[in-house]
Amino acid sequence: MLVGVIVLLALSVPPTLGGATKYTILLSMKGPGSGNPFWAAVEKGARDAAKAMNVNLVVLAPPAETDVQAQVAQIEDQIAKRVSAIVVAPTDVSALNTTFDKARAAKIPVLFVDTDGTWAYKATFIGTDNKAGGALGGKFLCDALKGKGDIAIITGVMTTQSIRARVEGARESAKKCGLNIVSELPADSDRAKGQQVMEDLLTSKPTVKGVFSANDLMALGAAEAVKARGKTGQILIVGFDAIPEAAKAIMAGQLAASVAQSPSNMGKFGVENALKILGGQTIAKRIDTGTVLVTKQNASQYAK
């Protein structure tokens, strides 16, 4: 029995594409939507597009973003079932390439979302320019701290290309303006680990005035550690994803900012472009879904 989250969206309305053929598209996310607003938004975008375009949608996710083998097993099972197209956020940029080769042999197009991969035959990458997003977060700290002082970076799963790009963007931006990065510590995109890492930082690096976190869950954990020390507002914490809880934390002054993606567009564009390919159309090799800096001025738009 495969481990993961499986959702089958079966619609009885006749297909609008492909004549008598009703396509089935696999959305393979790197983490389950339950408990994670980002992946929930990716899934919703894909569901809405699938419903609008009268196709079947299968949604799968491993139990953790680090569980490469679970994702491999899930995708290969769907290849064996002759899914029409695969829209995937890979748990690793290259570890699934052999699996994607099997999809290619079966003439199943593969579209990457959120995290780009090294596989040479991908149809497209749909997602955020994560390095630019990280740089946006780094620039916020530069401006807020006037280019002076010590900061830290809390990283996620560094085997994930999107996380690495965010960290690189923030690092380069911070160094360029003169901020001193005193620590880069992993918290594996986990809230509890983010809290623990921040607790350790508060003890080992008491001069830290700003923190860039590669996702909001770690940022929220860090904010809890700062609050426990009575230092809310004294240390600026910037997250990434602008999930509703993070937006509310910005409004409350617990986080300083977050970088918003458009995860729903990743799912939506993934399904739409898979259908274009199946219909014989040519699509762009890279489709950017954009980033926005979320601060107190616009956080209410993301808090819903």
Backbone bond lengths (Angstrom), bond angles and torsions (degrees), N, CA, C in turn:
res aa  C-N    CA-C-N  psi(-1)  N-CA   C-N-CA  omega(-1)  CA-C   N-CA-C  phi
1 M - - - 1.476 - - 1.521 108.97 -
2 L 1.315 116.35 128.86 1.456 119.51 -178.36 1.510 110.56 -71.75
3 V 1.361 114.74 142.79 1.453 119.98 175.94 1.508 107.58 -88.64
4 G 1.300 118.28 134.88 1.456 118.51 176.53 1.509 111.79 147.62
5 V 1.279 112.92 -170.40 1.454 120.25 -178.77 1.507 107.04 -110.84
6 I 1.321 117.78 125.56 1.454 121.15 -178.02 1.517 109.07 -123.41
7 V 1.277 114.93 123.39 1.456 119.13 176.56 1.512 107.28 -128.03
8 L 1.310 118.18 126.45 1.457 121.43 178.53 1.513 109.10 -112.03
9 L 1.305 114.67 120.51 1.461 119.61 177.94 1.516 107.28 -103.70
10 A 1.320 118.22 107.84 1.454 122.15 -177.66 1.519 108.67 -113.90
11 L 1.292 116.04 122.29 1.456 120.64 -176.49 1.528 109.77 -114.58
12 S 1.314 116.91 140.89 1.457 121.12 -175.73 1.522 113.04 -92.72
13 V 1.340 116.74 -6.88 1.460 119.76 -179.10 1.519 109.37 -69.75
14 P 1.327 120.63 137.02 1.455 122.01 179.24 1.518 111.42 -57.15
15 P 1.336 118.57 145.21 1.455 122.04 -177.07 1.518 111.78 -67.38
16 T 1.334 114.86 148.90 1.462 119.67 177.12 1.516 110.81 -94.66
17 L 1.333 116.36 -11.38 1.453 120.83 -179.66 1.522 108.88 -125.67
18 G 1.331 115.42 149.28 1.452 119.33 170.28 1.515 114.52 79.67
19 G 1.333 119.11 18.25 1.449 120.39 177.32 1.509 111.49 61.90
20 A 1.365 116.21 -122.72 1.463 120.95 -177.39 1.519 112.20 -79.29
21 T 1.326 117.26 -8.95 1.462 120.93 -177.59 1.521 110.58 -81.09
22 K 1.324 115.71 128.61 1.455 119.85 173.36 1.516 107.38 -106.34
23 Y 1.300 116.64 115.75 1.454 120.94 -175.16 1.526 111.71 -75.85
24 T 1.320 114.86 149.75 1.461 122.26 171.33 1.520 107.86 -121.09
25 I 1.312 116.30 121.90 1.462 121.72 -178.52 1.519 109.35 -110.12
26 L 1.312 116.31 133.89 1.466 121.92 175.00 1.521 109.44 -94.25
27 L 1.321 116.52 126.49 1.461 121.81 167.15 1.520 106.76 -104.45
28 S 1.323 116.65 108.83 1.463 122.12 179.88 1.523 108.32 -104.83
29 M 1.326 115.74 102.96 1.462 120.73 -179.34 1.523 109.57 -90.97
30 K 1.323 116.47 158.35 1.464 119.08 179.81 1.523 112.69 -82.53
31 G 1.332 116.89 -12.82 1.455 121.35 178.18 1.512 109.61 -149.01
32 P 1.332 118.41 152.67 1.464 121.47 -178.70 1.519 112.71 -70.09
33 G 1.332 116.32 147.57 1.458 120.84 178.76 1.512 113.13 -69.42
34 S 1.324 116.92 -29.76 1.459 120.77 179.87 1.525 110.14 -64.06
35 G 1.328 116.54 119.34 1.458 121.00 179.00 1.511 114.37 86.44
36 N 1.328 118.31 -3.22 1.464 121.30 179.63 1.526 108.64 -132.38
37 P 1.329 118.22 103.46 1.465 121.03 -176.15 1.524 113.96 -58.55
38 F 1.333 117.44 -30.84 1.462 119.74 -179.36 1.524 110.32 -63.50
39 W 1.338 116.37 -53.27 1.463 119.58 -178.37 1.522 111.35 -69.49
40 A 1.328 116.53 -30.21 1.465 119.70 175.12 1.529 110.20 -61.95
41 A 1.342 116.44 -37.92 1.465 120.82 179.25 1.524 111.33 -70.62
42 V 1.344 117.05 -40.10 1.467 120.56 175.87 1.530 109.25 -58.15
43 E 1.324 115.24 -47.32 1.466 120.51 -179.10 1.525 111.61 -62.33
44 K 1.330 116.98 -43.37 1.468 119.81 -179.26 1.527 111.46 -62.73
45 G 1.343 115.90 -41.74 1.455 118.94 178.35 1.516 111.83 -60.46
46 A 1.334 115.88 -41.18 1.464 120.40 178.73 1.524 111.32 -68.38
47 R 1.325 116.75 -40.91 1.471 120.96 179.50 1.534 110.99 -62.06
48 D 1.336 115.28 -45.29 1.463 119.55 -178.85 1.528 110.78 -61.98
49 A 1.337 116.37 -41.97 1.463 120.07 179.86 1.525 110.92 -67.45
50 A 1.332 116.34 -41.21 1.465 120.19 179.89 1.527 111.02 -62.85
51 K 1.328 115.73 -40.45 1.468 119.69 178.99 1.523 110.64 -66.00
52 A 1.326 115.98 -43.84 1.462 120.36 -178.14 1.523 112.05 -65.55
53 M 1.342 116.59 -30.56 1.463 120.23 -174.70 1.525 112.83 -105.47
54 N 1.337 116.15 7.78 1.459 121.54 172.38 1.529 113.64 59.21
55 V 1.324 115.41 53.22 1.463 120.23 176.35 1.521 109.38 -128.54
56 N 1.315 115.92 161.74 1.457 121.49 174.22 1.521 109.29 -82.11
57 L 1.312 117.04 140.85 1.461 121.74 177.32 1.519 109.41 -126.77
58 V 1.323 115.90 128.16 1.459 121.97 172.90 1.522 107.13 -111.12
59 V 1.317 117.68 125.45 1.461 122.13 179.98 1.521 109.05 -113.05
60 L 1.321 116.01 124.97 1.462 121.96 179.92 1.520 109.88 -129.88
61 A 1.322 116.04 150.69 1.464 120.96 175.15 1.519 109.42 -154.74
62 P 1.337 117.65 141.28 1.463 120.22 172.67 1.525 109.60 -70.16
63 P 1.318 118.17 163.85 1.464 120.08 -178.55 1.521 113.89 -68.39
64 A 1.330 117.34 -19.63 1.469 121.56 179.52 1.518 108.91 -146.28
65 E 1.340 116.23 152.88 1.462 120.54 -177.96 1.525 112.87 -67.77
66 T 1.312 117.38 -12.77 1.466 121.56 178.74 1.526 112.56 -95.58
67 D 1.332 117.54 -3.61 1.470 121.03 -174.35 1.522 110.49 -88.01
68 V 1.328 115.19 78.93 1.464 121.40 -177.49 1.522 111.17 -63.18
69 Q 1.327 116.79 -44.09 1.459 120.19 -174.70 1.527 112.57 -64.32
70 A 1.328 117.06 -35.07 1.467 119.22 177.05 1.521 110.40 -64.25
71 Q 1.332 116.74 -40.90 1.461 119.44 178.88 1.526 111.04 -66.75
72 V 1.318 116.95 -40.56 1.468 121.14 176.75 1.526 110.24 -57.16
73 A 1.332 116.33 -48.91 1.466 120.85 -178.12 1.525 111.47 -61.72
74 Q 1.327 116.30 -41.49 1.463 120.46 -179.28 1.529 111.39 -64.33
75 I 1.330 116.33 -45.92 1.466 120.00 -178.22 1.522 110.78 -66.57
76 E 1.324 117.15 -43.77 1.465 119.81 -178.23 1.526 111.33 -64.85
77 D 1.323 117.00 -33.06 1.461 120.13 175.36 1.526 110.50 -63.69
78 Q 1.323 117.05 -40.00 1.463 120.69 179.65 1.527 111.94 -72.62
79 I 1.325 116.99 -31.82 1.467 120.02 174.09 1.524 109.48 -62.29
80 A 1.326 115.63 -43.55 1.468 120.64 178.77 1.528 111.52 -62.51
81 K 1.333 116.08 -29.40 1.469 120.83 178.91 1.525 112.12 -86.25
82 R 1.333 116.56 3.79 1.462 123.59 175.69 1.528 112.96 63.02
83 V 1.345 115.72 46.92 1.456 119.85 173.07 1.530 108.45 -58.85
84 S 1.329 117.80 151.23 1.470 120.99 -174.46 1.524 113.23 -76.15
85 A 1.339 117.12 -37.94 1.469 122.38 -178.73 1.518 108.58 -154.98
86 I 1.334 115.02 156.65 1.462 120.94 -179.59 1.523 109.00 -121.74
87 V 1.319 116.00 124.27 1.465 123.10 172.01 1.520 105.67 -110.21
88 V 1.327 117.73 117.40 1.464 120.01 -168.02 1.522 112.90 -133.44
89 A 1.328 115.32 137.46 1.462 122.82 165.98 1.525 105.36 -105.88
90 P 1.329 118.71 99.32 1.463 120.88 -171.16 1.524 113.44 -71.51
91 T 1.323 115.56 141.70 1.459 121.14 176.38 1.523 111.63 -71.31
92 D 1.319 117.04 -19.22 1.463 122.35 178.18 1.525 107.78 -146.72
93 V 1.324 117.22 144.43 1.468 120.18 -172.48 1.521 113.52 -70.44
94 S 1.333 118.11 -22.04 1.463 119.40 -177.07 1.524 114.85 -132.41
95 A 1.330 118.37 -16.35 1.465 121.05 -173.26 1.529 113.39 -66.62
96 L 1.335 117.08 -18.32 1.467 119.99 -178.70 1.526 113.23 -98.63
97 N 1.324 117.60 7.23 1.464 119.96 -174.28 1.525 113.41 -60.63
98 T 1.328 117.01 -37.73 1.467 120.18 177.97 1.525 110.49 -63.48
99 T 1.315 116.09 -38.43 1.468 120.70 176.46 1.523 110.72 -64.46
100 F 1.319 116.59 -42.01 1.466 119.98 178.62 1.530 111.31 -66.61
101 D 1.334 116.86 -31.12 1.469 120.25 174.57 1.530 110.45 -60.98
102 K 1.328 115.81 -37.44 1.470 120.08 178.18 1.525 110.53 -66.20
103 A 1.322 116.46 -37.53 1.465 120.12 176.60 1.527 110.29 -64.07
104 R 1.309 116.22 -43.09 1.466 120.32 179.87 1.523 110.84 -62.45
105 A 1.337 116.24 -42.07 1.464 120.25 178.71 1.529 111.19 -61.36
106 A 1.334 115.46 -30.28 1.468 120.61 178.78 1.529 112.00 -89.93
107 K 1.336 116.28 6.87 1.474 122.80 179.88 1.533 112.31 60.67
108 I 1.326 114.99 39.85 1.461 121.83 177.48 1.525 108.45 -106.65
109 P 1.322 119.49 115.57 1.471 120.49 -179.92 1.527 111.59 -67.91
110 V 1.337 115.41 145.65 1.466 121.99 -179.27 1.524 108.86 -121.50
111 L 1.333 116.06 123.29 1.457 122.35 178.30 1.522 108.43 -115.64
112 F 1.328 117.23 131.32 1.460 121.52 -179.98 1.532 109.78 -93.32
113 V 1.344 116.07 137.95 1.463 120.95 173.30 1.525 109.19 -128.37
114 D 1.316 116.59 152.50 1.469 125.06 178.17 1.520 113.15 67.47
115 T 1.327 117.21 -58.07 1.464 122.23 -177.46 1.519 109.54 -119.16
116 D 1.321 116.37 122.64 1.459 120.20 178.64 1.520 109.43 -76.55
117 G 1.317 116.23 157.19 1.457 120.95 179.65 1.513 111.42 -127.36
118 T 1.324 115.84 172.54 1.460 121.25 -177.12 1.523 112.97 -89.59
119 W 1.327 117.30 -5.82 1.466 120.31 -175.85 1.524 110.42 -62.51
120 A 1.316 116.23 127.66 1.462 121.59 -170.86 1.523 113.98 -72.13
121 Y 1.314 117.78 -19.24 1.463 120.25 -171.49 1.529 114.12 -105.69
122 K 1.324 117.10 15.07 1.467 119.22 179.07 1.523 110.39 -61.95
123 A 1.328 115.52 146.09 1.462 119.90 -179.76 1.519 111.54 -73.41
124 T 1.337 116.32 -36.42 1.462 121.56 -179.40 1.521 109.57 -169.97
125 F 1.328 115.89 166.14 1.462 121.46 166.49 1.515 107.53 -118.23
126 I 1.322 116.03 126.32 1.463 122.70 180.00 1.522 108.04 -117.00
127 G 1.310 117.36 115.17 1.456 117.50 -179.53 1.513 113.31 171.39
128 T 1.311 113.71 -166.43 1.452 123.16 -176.59 1.520 110.86 -83.73
129 D 1.326 115.95 145.40 1.463 120.26 165.32 1.524 105.17 -77.83
130 N 1.337 115.61 89.60 1.462 120.73 -171.15 1.522 113.25 -66.33
131 K 1.320 116.96 -30.98 1.462 118.62 178.09 1.529 110.23 -66.95
132 A 1.320 116.48 -42.55 1.471 120.26 176.82 1.524 110.56 -63.67
133 G 1.334 116.71 -37.46 1.457 120.30 177.64 1.514 112.24 -65.38
134 G 1.337 116.15 -41.78 1.460 120.20 176.45 1.515 111.58 -63.07
135 A 1.334 115.67 -40.10 1.466 120.32 178.12 1.528 111.10 -63.64
136 L 1.324 116.30 -34.57 1.465 120.97 177.49 1.530 110.38 -63.27
137 G 1.338 115.83 -42.58 1.461 120.02 176.99 1.512 112.26 -66.45
138 G 1.340 116.15 -40.48 1.457 120.40 177.97 1.515 112.15 -64.21
139 K 1.321 116.32 -39.79 1.472 120.13 179.36 1.528 111.06 -65.31
140 F 1.333 116.55 -35.78 1.462 118.92 176.93 1.524 110.22 -58.88
141 L 1.333 116.78 -45.03 1.467 120.23 178.44 1.525 110.78 -64.64
142 C 1.334 116.41 -39.33 1.468 120.33 177.53 1.527 110.86 -57.58
143 D 1.311 115.90 -49.04 1.463 120.75 -177.55 1.529 111.47 -67.42
144 A 1.337 115.79 -43.48 1.466 119.72 -176.56 1.521 112.09 -67.86
145 L 1.342 116.19 -34.62 1.469 121.00 -178.43 1.524 112.06 -98.35
146 K 1.334 116.41 4.22 1.471 122.78 178.50 1.530 112.16 56.36
147 G 1.328 115.89 36.14 1.460 121.34 175.01 1.505 115.50 69.06
148 K 1.334 117.57 17.82 1.468 120.58 -178.63 1.526 110.37 -132.06
149 G 1.336 115.05 143.25 1.454 119.34 173.26 1.513 114.06 114.69
150 D 1.324 114.68 174.68 1.460 122.73 -177.50 1.529 110.30 -96.91
151 I 1.324 114.85 137.83 1.460 119.79 174.03 1.524 109.20 -132.51
152 A 1.318 115.49 167.18 1.463 121.68 176.09 1.524 108.71 -130.44
153 I 1.312 115.31 158.08 1.464 121.58 176.34 1.524 108.27 -121.13
154 I 1.321 115.93 127.04 1.465 120.90 174.22 1.525 106.81 -101.31
155 T 1.313 115.62 115.37 1.460 120.80 -175.34 1.524 110.81 -93.79
156 G 1.324 115.36 162.13 1.459 120.87 175.81 1.515 109.81 -99.04
157 V 1.323 116.10 -141.29 1.465 121.66 178.04 1.525 106.92 -78.61
158 M 1.326 117.48 105.50 1.462 121.19 -170.15 1.523 114.14 -76.08
159 T 1.328 117.91 -4.58 1.461 119.39 170.80 1.528 110.71 -79.89
160 T 1.331 116.29 -9.03 1.462 121.39 178.92 1.523 109.55 -89.34
161 Q 1.331 115.94 124.07 1.464 121.15 -174.47 1.521 112.26 -58.54
162 S 1.329 117.38 -41.04 1.467 119.88 -177.35 1.520 111.66 -64.01
163 I 1.332 116.92 -38.67 1.466 121.03 178.71 1.524 110.06 -67.29
164 R 1.317 116.71 -45.00 1.472 120.17 178.83 1.520 110.84 -58.51
165 A 1.331 116.16 -42.62 1.465 120.28 -178.72 1.527 111.31 -64.70
166 R 1.323 117.50 -39.89 1.464 120.71 178.18 1.525 110.62 -62.12
167 V 1.317 115.13 -45.53 1.463 120.26 -179.25 1.523 110.43 -63.84
168 E 1.328 116.71 -43.68 1.467 120.45 179.01 1.527 110.85 -60.73
169 G 1.321 116.70 -44.29 1.460 120.26 -179.66 1.512 112.40 -63.22
170 A 1.329 116.62 -44.15 1.469 120.61 179.34 1.520 110.94 -66.37
171 R 1.320 116.31 -42.61 1.465 121.36 -179.18 1.525 111.00 -60.76
172 E 1.328 116.20 -49.77 1.464 120.48 -178.16 1.526 111.39 -63.49
173 S 1.314 116.60 -42.06 1.463 120.95 -179.66 1.523 111.19 -64.56
174 A 1.335 116.21 -43.70 1.466 120.60 -178.75 1.527 111.46 -66.05
175 K 1.315 116.22 -43.87 1.469 119.89 -179.40 1.523 111.10 -65.71
176 K 1.325 116.00 -37.24 1.462 120.72 -177.41 1.519 111.92 -61.08
177 C 1.335 116.81 -35.21 1.467 119.15 -177.20 1.526 112.58 -91.56
178 G 1.339 117.39 -4.03 1.456 119.80 175.99 1.512 116.45 105.73
179 L 1.323 118.44 1.54 1.461 120.11 177.05 1.527 109.87 -69.86
180 N 1.314 115.54 148.30 1.461 121.70 -178.16 1.529 109.61 -103.45
181 I 1.320 116.76 113.51 1.466 120.84 179.26 1.524 108.17 -85.63
182 V 1.316 116.56 108.62 1.467 120.84 -174.69 1.519 112.72 -92.58
183 S 1.333 116.98 -14.87 1.463 118.88 -178.29 1.519 110.91 -161.24
184 E 1.333 115.53 141.79 1.464 122.92 169.50 1.521 106.49 -128.65
185 L 1.316 116.41 113.97 1.461 120.49 -174.57 1.524 110.82 -127.10
186 P 1.340 117.44 137.93 1.465 120.32 179.74 1.518 112.72 -81.69
187 A 1.327 115.34 143.21 1.467 120.52 173.57 1.528 110.88 -132.80
188 D 1.339 116.09 12.24 1.471 122.49 170.30 1.528 114.16 54.66
189 S 1.324 116.84 33.49 1.472 122.13 178.38 1.525 112.89 58.14
190 D 1.330 116.11 28.31 1.463 122.33 -174.69 1.531 110.26 -116.59
191 R 1.314 116.74 134.60 1.462 121.27 -176.16 1.529 112.37 -64.27
192 A 1.326 116.79 -47.77 1.469 120.33 -178.63 1.522 110.99 -62.55
193 K 1.333 116.52 -38.82 1.465 119.75 178.29 1.527 110.66 -69.22
194 G 1.323 116.26 -35.34 1.461 119.71 176.02 1.514 111.21 -61.10
195 Q 1.312 116.80 -39.86 1.465 121.19 177.71 1.521 110.65 -65.12
196 Q 1.333 116.60 -43.94 1.460 120.09 -178.80 1.525 111.48 -65.38
197 V 1.340 115.97 -43.22 1.463 120.25 178.73 1.526 110.46 -60.34
198 M 1.327 116.81 -42.21 1.463 120.32 -179.59 1.516 111.10 -67.58
199 E 1.317 117.29 -38.44 1.469 120.25 176.37 1.525 110.42 -59.83
200 D 1.327 116.22 -42.61 1.463 120.57 178.23 1.526 111.02 -65.16
201 L 1.348 116.49 -40.43 1.464 120.72 179.39 1.522 111.80 -63.38
202 L 1.311 116.42 -40.97 1.462 120.30 -179.24 1.524 111.73 -62.03
203 T 1.325 115.36 -27.73 1.465 119.97 178.43 1.518 111.96 -86.47
204 S 1.347 115.61 -46.25 1.468 119.61 -173.68 1.527 113.49 -84.41
205 K 1.338 117.56 -27.45 1.466 122.07 -178.09 1.532 109.92 -130.81
206 P 1.319 117.75 68.30 1.474 120.95 -174.61 1.523 114.31 -66.44
207 T 1.347 117.41 -10.91 1.469 119.99 -179.58 1.528 112.98 -85.53
208 V 1.324 117.64 -3.88 1.466 121.01 -177.74 1.532 110.75 -63.36
209 K 1.340 115.13 128.51 1.460 121.24 179.85 1.530 112.83 -112.87
210 G 1.324 116.02 -11.04 1.461 119.74 -179.24 1.513 111.26 -150.31
211 V 1.325 116.11 151.71 1.464 122.07 -179.86 1.523 108.94 -138.06
212 F 1.324 115.74 131.48 1.464 120.23 168.82 1.516 107.25 -105.75
213 S 1.320 116.20 125.78 1.461 122.06 178.41 1.522 108.98 -112.29
214 A 1.330 116.57 134.38 1.465 120.84 -175.34 1.521 114.18 -73.28
215 N 1.333 117.99 -6.68 1.468 119.55 165.84 1.523 110.08 -154.42
216 D 1.306 116.44 167.84 1.465 120.85 -174.50 1.519 113.57 -71.84
217 L 1.322 117.46 -32.37 1.462 118.87 -178.91 1.525 110.41 -61.05
218 M 1.326 117.03 -44.95 1.465 120.68 177.48 1.526 110.31 -66.25
219 A 1.335 116.67 -37.98 1.468 120.48 178.98 1.524 110.93 -63.10
220 L 1.322 116.81 -41.33 1.464 120.52 178.83 1.525 111.07 -66.02
221 G 1.329 116.39 -37.91 1.459 119.69 174.93 1.517 111.24 -63.14
222 A 1.339 115.78 -42.75 1.466 120.31 178.24 1.526 110.75 -62.12
223 A 1.329 116.76 -39.30 1.466 120.77 179.62 1.526 111.45 -63.36
224 E 1.324 116.63 -34.78 1.464 120.33 177.57 1.527 110.68 -65.17
225 A 1.343 115.89 -40.09 1.464 119.79 178.32 1.525 110.87 -65.35
226 V 1.322 116.31 -41.71 1.464 121.13 179.10 1.531 110.38 -64.60
227 K 1.313 116.40 -42.25 1.466 120.76 178.90 1.525 111.14 -61.81
228 A 1.340 116.20 -40.26 1.467 120.59 -179.40 1.525 111.93 -63.34
229 R 1.334 116.25 -26.66 1.470 121.02 177.96 1.527 112.18 -91.25
230 G 1.321 117.16 1.38 1.460 120.33 -179.54 1.510 113.74 70.91
231 K 1.346 117.03 30.17 1.464 120.37 -175.70 1.525 113.26 -117.42
232 T 1.323 116.91 18.69 1.463 119.45 177.99 1.527 110.23 -57.74
233 G 1.334 115.92 129.82 1.459 121.17 -178.56 1.511 113.79 91.89
234 Q 1.337 116.83 -20.36 1.465 120.55 178.92 1.527 111.73 -86.29
235 I 1.325 116.23 -24.23 1.463 122.06 178.22 1.525 107.45 -120.47
236 L 1.321 116.52 119.76 1.461 121.26 -177.30 1.523 109.99 -83.14
237 I 1.315 116.43 122.25 1.462 121.61 -179.03 1.522 109.14 -113.60
238 V 1.322 115.49 125.71 1.461 121.99 179.16 1.524 108.63 -114.42
239 G 1.314 116.69 126.34 1.459 121.38 178.75 1.515 112.14 -104.38
240 F 1.315 114.93 -167.44 1.470 120.54 -179.20 1.530 107.91 -148.78
241 D 1.318 116.62 124.87 1.473 127.62 176.17 1.518 111.67 126.43
242 A 1.340 117.90 -29.19 1.467 122.01 -179.44 1.526 111.78 53.00
243 I 1.338 115.78 48.90 1.460 119.93 174.53 1.533 108.50 -68.13
244 P 1.325 119.48 158.73 1.472 120.62 -175.67 1.524 114.53 -53.07
245 E 1.322 117.94 -41.65 1.464 119.49 -179.56 1.523 111.25 -64.53
246 A 1.326 116.32 -37.42 1.462 119.99 178.01 1.525 110.43 -67.08
247 A 1.324 116.63 -40.77 1.466 120.07 178.28 1.529 110.69 -61.01
248 K 1.323 116.33 -41.04 1.468 120.21 177.42 1.528 110.93 -65.59
249 A 1.343 116.05 -36.62 1.465 120.11 178.03 1.523 110.87 -66.87
250 I 1.329 117.22 -33.83 1.469 121.03 175.48 1.528 109.56 -65.53
251 M 1.306 116.51 -44.54 1.470 120.81 179.07 1.527 111.48 -61.80
252 A 1.339 115.72 -31.80 1.469 120.81 -179.34 1.524 112.78 -86.71
253 G 1.345 116.93 -4.37 1.459 120.54 179.48 1.514 114.76 83.89
254 Q 1.333 117.60 9.11 1.465 120.57 -179.95 1.523 112.03 -83.92
255 L 1.325 116.73 -31.94 1.461 122.75 170.15 1.522 107.58 -115.31
256 A 1.335 115.49 151.24 1.467 119.13 179.77 1.523 111.83 -87.81
257 A 1.340 115.83 -37.14 1.462 120.10 -176.34 1.521 109.53 -166.81
258 S 1.324 114.76 169.54 1.458 121.57 172.43 1.518 107.81 -151.10
259 V 1.307 116.07 155.38 1.460 121.25 178.02 1.528 107.91 -100.38
260 A 1.320 116.22 118.97 1.468 121.02 -176.77 1.519 111.17 -88.65
261 Q 1.313 114.42 135.52 1.453 121.67 169.01 1.527 107.55 -102.51
262 S 1.316 115.72 -171.51 1.462 120.45 172.37 1.520 107.79 -127.34
263 P 1.341 117.56 74.07 1.466 120.03 -176.36 1.520 113.52 -61.57
264 S 1.332 117.20 -32.64 1.467 118.28 179.26 1.523 110.89 -63.71
265 N 1.339 116.47 -35.41 1.464 119.69 177.14 1.522 112.00 -67.49
266 M 1.331 116.98 -30.53 1.463 119.24 177.50 1.524 110.35 -61.14
267 G 1.340 115.77 -47.12 1.455 119.14 177.81 1.519 112.19 -67.21
268 K 1.327 115.90 -44.67 1.471 121.45 -179.20 1.521 111.49 -61.79
269 F 1.338 116.42 -52.18 1.462 120.05 -178.78 1.527 111.25 -65.33
270 G 1.339 116.46 -32.37 1.463 119.77 178.41 1.516 111.55 -60.59
271 V 1.333 116.60 -49.64 1.467 120.83 179.12 1.525 110.88 -65.37
272 E 1.326 116.73 -45.51 1.466 120.05 -177.71 1.523 111.63 -61.32
273 N 1.324 116.96 -42.81 1.462 119.51 -177.93 1.518 112.42 -76.67
274 A 1.324 117.90 -28.65 1.465 120.11 172.73 1.527 109.54 -61.35
275 L 1.329 116.12 -42.53 1.463 120.28 179.23 1.526 111.77 -66.80
276 K 1.322 116.58 -35.34 1.467 119.22 176.46 1.526 110.65 -61.82
277 I 1.328 116.09 -43.66 1.465 120.28 178.78 1.525 110.24 -62.60
278 L 1.335 115.96 -46.79 1.463 120.07 -179.57 1.523 111.48 -63.04
279 G 1.330 116.12 -25.45 1.461 120.89 177.26 1.517 113.58 -88.00
280 G 1.343 116.76 4.72 1.458 120.98 176.32 1.512 115.31 88.99
281 Q 1.338 117.56 8.57 1.457 120.31 179.98 1.530 111.59 -86.24
282 T 1.329 115.47 158.15 1.462 122.26 174.74 1.525 108.64 -96.96
283 I 1.339 116.64 136.60 1.467 120.23 179.90 1.526 109.82 -120.91
284 A 1.324 116.22 164.19 1.466 121.46 178.81 1.525 110.18 -66.82
285 K 1.323 116.22 150.12 1.465 120.92 -179.61 1.523 112.38 -76.98
286 R 1.313 116.35 -17.61 1.465 120.74 178.55 1.522 108.83 -145.26
287 I 1.331 116.63 127.98 1.458 121.82 -178.47 1.524 108.03 -125.69
288 D 1.328 116.68 112.29 1.466 122.08 -175.53 1.520 110.33 -86.76
289 T 1.334 116.18 132.47 1.463 120.49 178.66 1.527 112.69 -99.77
290 G 1.360 118.54 -3.66 1.461 122.23 170.12 1.521 116.40 84.84
291 T 1.356 115.83 161.49 1.467 123.12 176.33 1.528 109.64 -137.01
292 V 1.344 115.54 152.86 1.470 122.55 178.62 1.521 107.88 -140.70
293 L 1.337 117.45 137.07 1.459 120.79 174.76 1.527 108.82 -79.99
294 V 1.325 115.62 126.50 1.466 121.46 -179.95 1.522 109.04 -106.40
295 T 1.326 116.46 120.93 1.460 123.38 178.36 1.539 107.99 -128.63
296 K 1.315 116.29 -170.87 1.472 119.05 178.71 1.529 112.18 -59.23
297 Q 1.327 116.13 -27.22 1.457 120.26 -176.49 1.534 112.77 -67.42
298 N 1.337 117.25 -31.12 1.473 118.72 -176.38 1.526 113.55 -129.53
299 A 1.329 117.30 8.46 1.470 120.67 -175.41 1.523 113.14 -61.51
300 S 1.319 117.33 -30.82 1.469 119.83 -177.66 1.527 112.05 -60.90
301 Q 1.334 116.61 -26.78 1.465 120.66 179.25 1.526 111.90 -68.46
302 Y 1.333 116.05 -22.55 1.468 121.07 -175.63 1.526 112.70 -107.41
303 A 1.316 116.83 0.03 1.469 121.05 -174.09 1.524 113.60 -88.51
304 K 1.310 117.37 -0.12 1.467 120.94 -175.29 1.527 111.11 -82.26
